[in-house]
Structure formats: C-alpha cells, structure tokens
Amino acid sequence: MARPARTAVLNPDVRRRLALFASLGVVAAALLAGRGTARPADAAPMPSAPPAASGLTVVELFTSQGCNSCPPANANLVTLSTRPDILALSWNVTYWDGLGWKDTFAQDAFTRRQRDYQRGLGTDNVWTPQVVVDGRDHVVGQRMAQIQGLIDRHRRFSGPAVEVRDGAVGFAGGAAPSAPADVWLVRYEPRPIDVPVERGENGGRTLPHAAVVRELVRLGDWRGRTVGYRLPAATRPGLATAVLVQAPDGGPILSAARA
C-alpha cells in the first residue's frame, strides 16, 4: 500500500511554519550537518510565529494478538491507516503474552507507553483494545463511530512545525510548553501485515495488523526553542518514520509529522 505524499496533509499555515526552516540556520545546520545527536538553538531567539497547525490526527491502538476482542480494532486501524489525514500507530503490548500466545510484535516499551497514558488520561488500568487520539482522549478500539467522533474533534496542535528529512528532524515555532516536552522517534511498518496465530484466544485465526510500531526512541526534549536532532539508523529496512512532540507522562501530543 503506497503511503500518501506528505504534502497532501499540510495546510497553508503549516507550509508558512515550515518556511521558517529556510531562514533559521540553526535548524538547517541540524538537518544538514547533524553534528552530534542534538543541536540546540545556541542563543537563537524563538521564532515569533503563531502556533503550528497540523493536518494529521494521531490515532494509536494498543492491542495484542492474544486478545480475542482485538481483531475488530485491528481491522479499524487498517482502514484508518489508508487516510492521508491520520497517523495511525499500532502498539502491541506484552501483558497478554503469558496466556497461550506470545505476541510477535509486543515490546515492554509499548506497554510502558500505555501505562503512561493510564496516568495521563486518568484511567483505572490498562486494557486492550484501546484507541488514544492525539494523546487527549481514548475509546474502546472496536467502536469506529466513536473513534471517528474523536478524530472530528481534532484540535490545532500548539507545538512546533516539524521537518523530517536527510536523517534529521528540526523544530521551529509553536507555543513553549509549561514543561519540557518529549521528542519521540517512531518507526513502523508502512504496509499491513497478516499474522497467523497458532494458540491462545485467537488460535487458528489470521489477524490483520496495520502501522505496526517496531521502534520507539526518545530523541530528547523540546522547550519552545528552535532545535534539531539527528535520527539514529533504523534497526531494520523499509520502516516508515514519524516524530511526535508530546507532553511528558502520557500528556497530549503537541506536534506530529511523518517523513
């Protein structure tokens, strides 16, 4: 499945924000030279630009191959992943692994991400399938109509415009956060994957998966100033790349972009 061109989801306001990168040497240096892991905005003033907007809505699914209520939610994400206005991400968690089938995509880091959302969203526990939209709201993953309702209520992102290219990412503009925001690198499968499950609650079924996350790396933080980070090499070929700027401890997503 071909991913849509990135420019298809950028509105004119975002293009104006991204135009800042052409005139801010700090970001250009981070993107092109990339000396070190991070290149902060050395004494550079924060651009006096209004908050950046984004045409992307971030839809995250927490799922498991061992959960028999998850296949409809997985199918919902397969559908959503084809839309140019949505950054869909599938996080396979580990707490089902001892019940007959070890999830082939699950990682402890993904379970920790859901635990962060437990605190940030104020839920009593973690569960699957859970969908989180923009880090602000959540819903049961089978309920497509409710997911669409949250997508329809997507708010303007308050964080920086994000440019990902040439093995680096740069940030400019946006409203400074009250606390340093986390900068996350996410690498995920660009095409749907069907997984045959041999045992457990879904034994004998072949489950669809879309936008399966393979890597989650914290690059550093964003404090409201112009800054750039180099991207580490991917651990496997062919993965798609996204970058999230997010309030800490399971807080809302402030900016999002994909390469």
N, C-alpha and C positions, 0 to 999 in steps of 0.2 A: 504494500500500500504506500503510495507516494505521499510524503508529507507536504502540506501546502506551503507555498512561498511565504517567508516570514513577513514580507511587506504587505501581505494581504490582510494582516490583522493590526496594522499600525494606522492610527488616525492622524490627521494633520498636526494635532497638538503634540503627539509623541514624536513625529518627524522633526518638529521645531526643537524639542528637547534634545533629540539625538544630534541635531545640528551643532549643539554646544561642543560636541567632541572634536569637531574640526578646528575649533579655536582654542581649546584648552590643551596646552602642551603636556600637562601632567598626564592626562588620560591617554593622549597619543603616545607618550613615552611608555606608559604601562602596556598598551596594546602592541606596540611595535618593537620596543626594545625588551620589555619584560624582565628587567634586571631584578633578580630576587623573586621571592614568592609574592610579595606585595610591594606596591609603590605608592605610598601615601601622598596626599597633596601637600607637598612641602611648602608651607607658608602661602599657599594659594588661597584666595578668598573663595567662599562658597558661592557658586553662581546665583545671581538674583533672579532665578526663574521660578515661575509658579510650579506647584506640584505636578509631577508627570502623570499622565493618564496611561492606561494600557487597555488594548482591545482584548487581552487574554483574561479568561477566568480560570483559576486553578481548581481542578476537581481531583481530589485524592481519594482513592479507595483503599481501605485496609481490609485484607482478605486472606483466606487460607485455602489451600487445596484439600485440607482435612475437614472443612466446614460444609455441611450439606445444604445450608441456606445461602451459600456464596455464589453458586453458578449464575443465578439470575442477575446478581450485582455485577459479576464479571462481564456478562453479556451487555449490561447497560453501559459499562465503561468502554467496551468495544465500539458501541455506537457513538458515544461521546468523543472518542479519540479521533474520529474522522472529521470533526468540526474545526474549522480554522480559528474560531474564537475561543477555543478551550485548550488548555494544557492539562491533559489527563495523565495521572500517575497512579500506578498500582503498586502498593506496598504489601508484600506478603509477610505476615507475622509468624512468630515461632511458637506461640503458646498452644497451638493445636498439634504440634509435632509428636507428642507422646501418645497420641490416641489412634495409632494404627497406620499412619502415613506421615512421613517427613516431607514437608513442602519443599519442592525443588528450587524455589526462588527465595525462601524466607531467610531473613538476616536479623540478628539481635538489634542492629541499629534501627531497623524499621519498627520493631516492637517498641524500642525506646522513643521513637518519634510519636507513636500513638500514645504512649504514656505521657509525653509532653502535652499532647492535645487533651488528654484526660484532665490535666491540671488547668490548661489554658481555657478549655471550654466548660470546666466545672462538672464533668460527668462523674458518675459514681464508680465506673470501672471501664475497662477496655472490652470491646466486643467486635465481632465480625458478622456481617459486612457493614462497615461504617464508611460513609462518604463525608468528607470535610471539604467545604467550598471556601476558597480564599482564606483559610485559616480562621474564619469567623463564625461559621455555622456548620451544623452537621445534621445528618439524616440517615435512616436505615438505607442501605445500598440498593435494595430491591425496588424502592419507591421512586420510580423515574419521574413521575409528575412532581413530587416534592423536590427532587434534585433540580429539575428544570425551574421550579419556583425560586430556589436559591440562586441559580445562575442568572435569572431575570433580575434579581436584586443586587447584582454585582455593583460594587461601589468603586468610584475612582480611587486608584492607588495613590497613596500620599508619598511614596518613596521616590527614589531617583529613576531617571531614564537609564536603561541598561543596554549596553552594546557588547555582544559576544562575537569575537572574530579573531583570526590569526593566533589562536591558542591563548587568548587572554580575554578578560572581561573588564569593562570600565563603567563607572557610575558618575552621573552628574545631575545636578538639580535636585528637586524634591525637598520636602519639609524635614528638618532634622528631627530624629526620633527622641523621645524622652529618655531612652536608654539605648546603648549600642545595639544595633540590630545584627542578627546573624546573616552571613552571606553563605548560602548553600549551593554547591555544585551537585546537580542531579544528572546521572546518566541512565538512560532507559532504552528498552528495545523499541525500535521505531515501527515494527510490524507486529500484528497479532501472533500469538503462539498457542497452539493446541497441545495440552498436556494430558496424556493418558494416566489415570490414577489407578493403581492396582489394588490398594487396600484402604481401610478406613471408611468413613461415612460416604465417600464418593467412589468407593471401589468399583471398578468396571466402567466408569464414565470417562469421557474425554472432555476436559474443561477448557473453554476459551479464556485467553488472557490478552490484555492489551496494555501497552505502555508499561511493561514490567520494569521496575527500577532495579538496576544492578549495582549502582554506586551512589553513595551519599557522602559528600566530603564538605566539611566546614572550611571555607577558604579564609575566613577572617570576619571582620565586622564592618559595619557602615555607620558612621556617626553624623552624617549630614554633609560631609565634605567630598570633594572630587577625589576619587581613589580608583586604582586599578589593581587587578590580581592576575597572575599567570595561572593557567589551568594545568593541573598535572595530567600526564598521559593517561589515557583510558586503559583499564585492565584487560579489555577485550575489544576486538574490532567491531565496527558497524553500529556502535551505540549512538543514539541521539543525545543532545546536550541541552540542559535547561539550567537557569540560575534563578534562585529565589532570594529575595531580601525579606527577612521575617523578624518580627519582634520576638524576643527570647522567650523560652519556657512555654512553647506552644501558643504564642501570640499570633495576631493577624499577619498575613502576608502583605508587605508594603510595596513590593515590585516583583515582577516576574518577566522572564524573557527566555526564548529558546534560540539556539543557533540556527 
